[in-house]
Amino acid sequence: MLIRDVDIDGVARSVRIRGGRILAIAPTLPAEPGERAFDGGGGALLPGLHDHHIHLFAAAAARSSVDCGPPLDATGLAQRLGEAAVAAGSCWVRGVGYHDGVAGELDRDVLDAWLGDTPIRVQHCSGRLWIFNSAALDRLVGEASGQAGSDPLERRAGRLTGRLYDGDEWLKTRLVSQRPDLAGLSAELARRGVTGVTDTGHANDLRTYEALGAAQRRGDILQDLLVFGGTELDDAPVSAHICAGAVKFHLHDDDLPDPAEFTRAIARAHNAGRNVAVHCVTVADLVVTLGCLADAGVRGGDRIEHASLVPPDLLDWIAALGVTVVTQPHFIRERGDGYLRDLDPAEIPWLYRAGSLIAAGAPIAAGSDAPYGKPDPWASMQASIHRRTASGVTLGETERLTPEQALALYSGASDAPGGPSRQLRVGMVADLCLLDRPWAAARRMLGQVAVTLTLKSGSPIWIAAPRESNARSAATAESVDL
């Protein structure tokens, strides 16, 4: 395959791909007999992007769920759920992305007033909380609904509130369901130039790993996979396009681990040849994690996920340990106005830091956290540059990144996020994305770029019509033979 007239580092080039790798890069390359040529139109040719933090099955399920988050208000949410209930009939309605700023603290009584007899479950944007109405509770626990201790559902004065915290595993035992189809999500990621993802579910086990591998073999997942999870993945089989990654720890501020036990768990992961990745959304989470990493010793590639709040006095500690931060700058855009309303004003400058972490010398990368954030790396890059909420308020002026720094959040190596962007060179695996404009134009507004071609190991997984008459949308999750 030959791609002509592409922008590489500001210079017009042609690129020849053979055997899944870049064979040649030159100002001009003549087409060889039988070789298919693609006109790059002067667009920037970049390494394929890697989403360093995503939850694939949950994100796939969210595609068929009701969006319950801002900018909806209570009236809008009630209307949206009511319409979904009519369409669902006696089936479940599943809502996602709820934030308390929409309609306050949601419980069964609020949902009952809106929906009546249709069973509904709504997931909070934190991912830790489900809220059910009475019809849903009847299906989940039936006559046991009044017996405290028979389930992990929250009760007040002996009555179910409809709220379930950190109960996904229990919920799976009560709901008979199939894993959601991943093809549509994978195609959406391919359309945005994503050629690799890291699934960071802390509960991922061998069954999940095998299900992801099977989806990849079927062609439902087009990207390379790095899968985090528990210690059960120590001996997970490795193939060319899927492997197990870090041991994931999911800390909760109201139930922090014993430091000595946590330190031993980190050391055990290291001894098994695995890094650790620790979910840190509060200052307490972060302090405990840094202290235990310091005691256990940091293994190259250890990660802090989110680092939602980083006080100034912890910046140098993170950098000194050499631990990588994988963050979500798009939450400033998606949730920033809620943060302004809900957080202590003193904490606002600490939110989803980027520029100050880089200045301190800490490796930093980004991931969508889908379904809890939107799986659009270009919108995330734009958010890291402008740092503006949906209403236009700037949060963290000094945290802004340059377009090149923003691109590096998603273009580092999958197993070494936070490093420099991968550079196009002869011999590298042809995981590439081609933009609709040169980099000089793209960098002025990254949120507006479109990807015209995505290659995985030299094979197209996305082509934007009508560049080729035989191009097919990646919505079918099929590779296009050029």
JOJO-V525489 format. One record per backbone hydrogen bond with DSSP energy under -0.5 kcal/mol. NH is the residue of the N-H (numbers start at 0). CO is the residue of the C=O. Records with the same first field share a line. If there is no record, write none. Layout:
NH=CO ; CO
//
This chain:
1=35
2=14
3=1 ; 37
5=12
6=42
7=5 ; 10
8=6
10=7
12=5
13=25
14=2
15=23
16=0
17=20
20=17
21=427
22=15 ; 20
23=15
25=13
34=31
37=1
39=3 ; 37
41=4
42=39
43=436
44=6
45=43 ; 432
47=430
48=192
49=409
50=195
51=49 ; 365
53=197
54=369
55=53
58=54
59=55
60=56
61=57
62=58 ; 59
63=60
64=61
65=93
66=64
67=65 ; 95
71=68
73=101
76=72
77=73
78=74
79=75
80=76
81=77
82=78
83=79
84=80
85=81
86=82
87=83
88=84
90=87
92=118
94=92 ; 120
95=65
97=122
98=67
101=98
102=98
103=99
105=103
107=160
110=106
111=107
112=108
113=109
114=110
115=111
117=114
120=92
121=130
122=94
123=128
124=97
126=123
129=163
130=121
131=161
132=119
136=132
137=133
138=134
139=135
140=136
141=136 ; 137
143=140
144=141
145=142
146=143
147=145
148=150
149=146
153=162
155=158
158=155
160=153
161=153
163=129
165=127
170=166
171=167
172=168 ; 169
173=169 ; 170
174=170
175=173
176=174
185=181
186=182
187=183
188=184
189=185
190=186
191=187 ; 188
192=189
193=188
194=48 ; 192
195=48
196=223
197=50
198=196 ; 225
199=53 ; 197
203=200
208=204
209=205
210=206
211=207
212=208
213=209
214=210
215=211
216=212
217=213
218=214 ; 215
219=214
220=214
221=219
223=194
224=240
225=196
226=242
227=198 ; 225
228=245
229=203
232=229
233=230
234=231
235=232
238=241
242=224
244=226
246=274
247=228 ; 245
248=276
250=248 ; 278
254=251
261=257
262=258
263=259
264=260
265=261
266=262
267=263
268=264
269=265
270=266
271=267
272=269
273=268
276=246
277=302
278=248 ; 276
279=277 ; 304
285=281
286=282
287=283
288=284
289=285
290=286
291=287
292=288
293=289
294=290
295=291
296=292
301=298
302=275
303=323
304=277 ; 302
305=325
306=279 ; 304
307=279
309=349
313=310
314=310 ; 311
315=311
317=313
318=314
319=315
320=316
321=317
322=317
323=301
324=362
325=303 ; 323
326=324 ; 364
330=327
331=328
332=328
333=329
334=330
335=330 ; 331
337=334
338=334
339=335
340=336
341=337
342=338
346=343
347=343 ; 344
349=346
350=347
351=307
352=306 ; 349
354=398
357=353
358=354
359=355
360=356 ; 357
361=356
363=417
364=324
365=408
366=326
368=52
371=368
375=373
376=374
379=375
380=376
381=377
382=378
383=379
384=380 ; 381
385=381
386=382
388=392
389=332
391=388
394=386
395=393
398=395
399=396
400=383
405=401
406=402
407=403
408=404 ; 405
409=406
410=406
411=407
412=415
415=412
418=415
421=410
426=21
427=424
429=19
430=428
431=429 ; 454
432=45
433=452
434=43
435=449
440=437
441=437
442=438
443=440
444=441
447=444
448=445
450=190
451=433 ; 449
452=433
453=461
454=431
455=458
456=454
457=429
458=455
459=479
460=453
461=453
462=471
463=451
464=462
466=463
470=467
475=472
476=473
479=459
480=478
481=479
//
